[in-house]
Amino acid sequence: MGLLENFVHEEEILDKSNKPTGKKVRLFPRFHQWDLVERLVDATVKAGPGVNRLA
């Protein structure tokens, strides 16, 4: 359930003039992206904010 709550995004499709078409698309992360985000969240919970984790 955590995957659906935290990682699946729904975006509205826009036409060429950037107006909403009323259609939506769901975006699912690839496994390595999901794994990385989980590890970054865990590291932030343990060490707290203010640390550059992407360097």
C-alpha positions in Angstrom: 0.0 0.0 0.0 2.9 2.3 0.6 3.8 2.2 -3.0 0.4 3.4 -4.1 0.3 6.1 -1.4 3.7 7.6 -1.9 5.0 6.8 -5.4 2.2 6.5 -7.9 1.5 9.9 -9.5 -1.5 11.0 -11.6 -1.0 13.8 -14.0 -3.6 15.6 -16.2 -2.9 15.5 -19.9 -2.8 19.0 -21.5 -3.4 19.8 -25.2 -1.0 21.9 -27.4 -2.3 25.1 -25.8 -1.7 23.8 -22.3 -5.4 23.4 -21.5 -6.5 20.3 -19.6 -8.1 17.7 -21.8 -9.9 15.9 -18.9 -7.8 12.8 -19.4 -5.3 11.6 -16.8 -2.2 9.4 -16.9 -0.8 7.4 -14.0 3.0 7.3 -13.6 4.7 4.4 -11.8 8.3 4.6 -10.6 10.9 2.1 -11.8 12.1 -0.3 -9.1 15.5 1.3 -8.7 13.9 4.7 -8.3 11.5 3.4 -5.7 14.4 1.7 -3.8 16.5 4.9 -3.8 13.6 7.0 -2.5 13.0 4.5 0.3 16.6 4.6 1.3 16.7 8.4 1.2 13.6 8.7 3.4 15.0 6.2 5.9 18.3 8.1 6.1 16.5 11.3 6.6 14.4 9.8 9.4 17.5 8.5 11.1 19.8 11.5 10.7 17.3 14.3 10.4 17.1 17.1 7.8 19.9 19.4 6.7 22.2 16.8 5.2 23.1 16.6 1.5 22.3 13.0 0.7 22.7 13.4 -3.1 26.4 14.3 -3.1 
